[in-house]
């Protein structure tokens, strides 16, 4: 599915006309609310607006301001309620109608949304966001003639909106009016050279016209801005194939396949979360995917959600710490492992990693304490359950303590139990290298 720009750029402006005869306290609170809102200090803005309403409960602009703040906070229902109060008091607030158009369209209440956009246009016939929102509704309803009429009406007023040019171009492409589409996309890019949707759609239109080299040129300029875009790589593969560039086409198909597999994995993890929201496994699976694909912030969020469900999940602590270490934030990893062993005092890997991290930060006493604790716990584990995994852990601790003879003996035991134990083989190789360096 190609992209329809539904981005509506509403000026987040709170400077409404105020009766000059109003008392100073009201004006002061109102202006402070607007300043806080523009600074995205939303809680403070709401408090100031409430102070305004305590002085004048019928001050429509304050209700509208509250609605704008709720909109920015993502509190849709509260925003609609506040904006409805504002418009009941004063039906001529332009921004309130424009935002109501956005919010009601998102809720699927298109008839009401259209009415608000039309009122916004009535109040200001040169307000491009209202035309864009109205045209987008018609576009989403496949009412292409009405959408074209709306977009064209705005452009005939000389409103320089790259989004309107872009969206009209998309419709022209769908109708096979490729030359007109190209002109609109180029006009959008003349206004905003970084408008990636217009550039992608220009590439797609060239592709439909059989101008594959031109399409590739546009697609490649989009690549840095739309990583992980399945349609983009799929289209590039088709264009390269049409030009006989088989290897390039194959490479793009491979990338598209990787993206598709990633999307399938994400869908599966998200489905698991929807089915069992109180089971941490889904969050861990989703976090692991994000971590593997270099999206640490999203991974942190999911690991932390899993820990809110079950604070004893040592895997989650370990993964969070590993991300910090990868990002050169070892001291944060120390904090995570200390938290983990605070929850589970016999968490062997936690003590081992703390020992290694404290070594790195030249804190020998702390390092020795945690390594010795880890050794004792691991020794007990091998006596209770002498398997390759417990022996590998004990050997790794001896290696960290630079007790190479003990480490070599333990890894040899591990290999007797499991000759194909690659981890033990790798550790044993490290131990023997370390012994050679010491003897030299």
C-alpha positions, 0 to 999 in steps of 0.5 A, a space after each residue: 500500500 502506497 503512502 497517502 500523506 495524512 500529515 496536517 500541519 496545524 499551527 500550535 498557536 494560542 494567541 487568540 483575540 482577547 477583549 482588552 477590557 478584561 481584568 489583568 489576572 485573566 490576561 496574565 494567566 491566559 498568556 502564561 498558559 499559551 507560553 507554557 503550551 508552546 514550550 510543551 509544558 502541558 501540565 503547567 499550561 492546563 493549570 493556567 487555563 483552569 485559572 482563567 476559567 475560574 475567573 471567566 467560565 465562558 472564556 471560549 479561547 481558554 477552552 480551545 487552548 485546553 483542547 489544543 493541549 489535550 490534542 498534543 498530549 494524545 488525549 483525544 476524547 478530552 481534546 474533543 470535549 474541550 473544543 466542543 465547549 469552546 465552539 459552543 461558546 464561539 463558533 468562529 475559532 479557526 484552530 478549534 475547527 481545524 483540530 476537530 476536523 483532524 480528531 474526528 477524521 481519526 475516529 472515523 466520524 468523517 461527516 462531522 470532520 468535513 463540516 469542521 473543515 468546511 467551517 474552517 475554510 469559511 472562516 479563512 479561505 486561505 487556510 491550507 491545512 483545512 483544504 488538505 484535511 478535507 481533501 484527504 478525507 475524500 481521498 481516503 473515501 476514494 472520492 477522487 474527483 472531490 479530492 482533486 477539486 479540493 486540492 485544486 481549489 487550494 492551489 488556485 489560491 496560490 497556497 504553497 503547500 507541498 502536501 497538497 501538491 503531493 496528494 494531488 499528484 498521487 491521485 493523478 498517478 492513480 488516474 494515469 495522468 502521469 505528466 500532471 503527477 510529475 509536475 505536482 511532485 516536482 512542485 512539491 519538491 521545489 517548495 520542500 526538497 526534503 519532502 520524502 513522500 513526494 520524492 518516493 511518489 515521483 519515483 513510483 510515477 516514473 516507474 509506472 511510465 517505464 522510466 526506470 533509471 529516473 525512478 531509481 534515481 528518486 528512490 535512492 535519494 529516499 533511501 537514507 530517510 526511509 530505512 526498512 521501507 519494504 515498498 521502496 526496496 521492492 520497487 527498486 528491485 523491479 526497476 533494476 530488473 527491468 534495466 537488466 541489472 540482475 545483481 542489483 535487483 537480487 540485492 534489493 530483493 534480499 533486503 525486502 525479504 529481510 524487512 518482510 521477515 522482520 515485520 512478520 516477527 514483530 507481528 508475531 510478538 505483538 500478537 502474543 502481547 495482545 493475546 496475553 498482555 500479562 505474560 512477559 514472554 511477548 515483551 521479551 520477544 519484541 524487545 529482542 527483535 528491537 535489540 537485534 535490529 539496533 533499536 535500543 530505545 524501543 528494546 529498553 521500553 519492552 524489557 522494562 515492561 516485562 520487568 514490571 510484570 515480573 521483576 525476577 526476570 534475570 534475562 531482561 536485566 542481562 539484555 538491558 545491561 548488554 545494550 548499555 555495554 554495547 553503547 559504551 555505557 558500562 556504568 549504567 550496566 553496573 547499576 542494572 546488574 546491581 539491581 538484578 542481584 538485589 532481586 536475586 542474590 544468587 544470580 551468577 552471571 550478574 556477579 560475574 559481569 559486575 566483577 568484569 565491569 569493576 575490573 574495567 573501572 579499576 575497582 579491584 576490591 569490588 571486582 574480587 568480591 563479585 568474582 569470588 561470589 560468582 565462583 562459589 555459586 557456580 561451583 555449587 551449581 556444578 556439584 548440584 547439576 554438572 552439565 555443560 552449561 554450569 561448567 561453562 559458567 564456572 570456567 568463564 569465572 576462573 578465566 575472569 579471575 585469571 586462574 587459567 589452570 582451573 579454567 582449563 580443567 573445567 572446560 576440558 570437563 565440559 567438553 567430555 560431557 559435550 564434545 561439540 560444545 562450541 562455547 567451551 571450545 572457544 573459551 578453552 582456546 582463549 585460556 591457552 592463548 592467555 597461558 602462552 602470553 603469561 609464559 612469554 
